[in-house]
Amino acid sequence: MLCEFANRFPKDLAILLERDRHLTRNFREETATDLLMMGLVSLQPFGVRVNFPDETATGADMDWIYAAPHEVGGGSYLRLMIQAKRSKEATLKDGSTYWFYDHLDHGTPKGSQAQTLVSHAATKPDSMDTLPLYMFYHPETALAPASGALPAVEGVNVRLARDIVATVTGGCTRKEKKVSHWRAGFMTLSDLLCWPVLPLPAPPPPAAAPGTEFLRATGLHPLLYPGLAFHPALVAERINAIRGEAARTADPDFVVAPAEGLPAEIRRAIAGEVTAEDRAALDRPRVVFSTPLTREDPHFEQARAAISRRRGWPADN
């Protein structure tokens, strides 16, 4: 179901964003991000927890945290800090058009927003290792299928912020804002959300949470949902593989890697026990993806093999 959402949501979002194509005012990134978060809320049974801060804050639009709470050594995680941008259409004198990210170098001085995002992530906010990303939203007319080595332009695409910051710092040209300029390193929403289903179900939600039950001949039985293999190590491997040869060549010493030691507040979020203090400390909406999988589990290598067989649609999902 999570993978179905990952493949369906970008299409629906692209259709929605297309509706304002010829209007003087466009739907903003916040609208698309709110819709994405709303869609993820319903996926709690699959190990997805969504938390919102008490107050809206500026900066990155959302945090995504992939967590393996049962991993030896206190658990592991991969935290993504995501800034959203939507594309805009430009028309040339000859009537042809192209799509670009008008506010990619936003800030004073130009590009300071991207620099702040990357610099802030490097400080390990909340004492957590953090990987900054850009999430790009595209209307239907801007979409393009995968072609050769180029990935598809979908309603939602993602790139590492560190691959963008040097270009936009101090301002960048219109050519450097074009969707086509960044396409080669695009990830899709399914790259982040489609993972193999584990043979064993995930641990049941807390007893206080509402549950669904099956009516069987022997009475009511709880409905068990499958655990998914979004282990932080596997997420990191996928990002490293998709990032793009040009980016890796320009930045050869950087590798995305999970962090060890899952903070207590993330464990509380997984258990559905977020405190008032936890919520007050949130700067942005947060999504936590938790998996029962560990590196020592024999299913870990099976999941890795499934992921490598087909990008975005693991064979077991």
Disulfide bonds with the S-S distance in Angstrom:
Cys3-Cys194 2.02
